[in-house]
């Protein structure tokens, strides 16, 4: 089974997907005239608009929910894996995919907000919804929804939970070993699992409002605390910083691990971390209460900067500036192009990051990484649940007997338990498959939408014109020639 998953992962994450991610970002950057740069000030202004509604959440809450999905294990363990397999140059390609991906995030999130619906007293939407509403291709919407349920409900939660289990072991050790049907598991890891499952049940049974309130408080706090510690590590080693940047840029094109490996791992972990183009951010974007679809698109574009240019960069600089990394590249296990740590150090885990902090803060470093991993992973699992729930709700519209949402909750919790006690490599590959399938469907879909209808560009031009005129900000899709945006059509008609 593991061999089959490795082969499938290699097919899905071929060069085709890597260049599709980069190409889509470049394409939308050009079409929007690099809105991710031009509207940076507007992004900041929109961040703190706290307008909510009974059916929706505020823009900031939507940002927090989407960030809870973006800021996860990929920011700590994923960055370490990119460096370990792709060399320091992989960090450069993570930056590239973030900068270009911000425009992709704008496009997909604007579509999510534009074609949202109001169901069961809350706003719902996402890629499946806008594929059906905009293109009229229900089959594509169903395909994405199934992929999202499988990826976010089954594959991806295990990746996050696995990193937490490894961090607990790194801090406290294994404890007494207990025989389970999955093999021997340490008592400390089982205790950590129990804490995660208890908190998870309390929150996900409260719906999107409870998830949003939790994310609104926890996500900014955890990201800020992590960045502050990273800055302290950098200040203590400030004389090495110019050399680190020089290494990143030079290795990006003459990578020790190979030019292709640097791009491949940089893009893969970049997309895994910031999720631009994957379609996951569209669900939180649709849940927001906003005056214009482009507003939420810009807010979500800014979330890519927070995730990769701040949090991922903080991780990368800590690892590189303290020399706490190995580079294996495509060599057999146990052979390294660069070896600063013992060969047994696991590349696909948080070990590099923990050792980087330990080199500066002593025993506090691994403890802090463990705590950060707990919150990063936990909030990401919450985001995955919401995505799975939204796509189950979409699929349930076509079946007389839909899948009960309580079943989705139980499956998520089961996969968290499974992921916590499983091996990292196997779980990471499952997560990569989930990310890859969603990215293939979503990116091709939003490119097709552009060539058929161009709704994201029409929305952006309309919003820019209203900003230039000084407001007020309103939105009427019919005036713009945008069809089937029924929620916004009804809202515009009610205001007349």
Helices and strands as residue ranges (DSSP letters): H 2-12, H 15-31, H 35-38, H 40-47, H 59-70, G 73-75, H 77-86, H 89-114, E 117-119, E 122-124, H 127-130, I 131-135, H 138-150, I 151-155, H 156-172, E 177-180, E 183-186, H 187-204, H 207-236, G 238-240, H 241-253, H 259-274, H 281-286, H 293-304, I 305-312, H 313-321, E 326-327, E 338-339, H 351-361, H 363-396, H 405-421, H 424-452, H 455-469, H 486-495
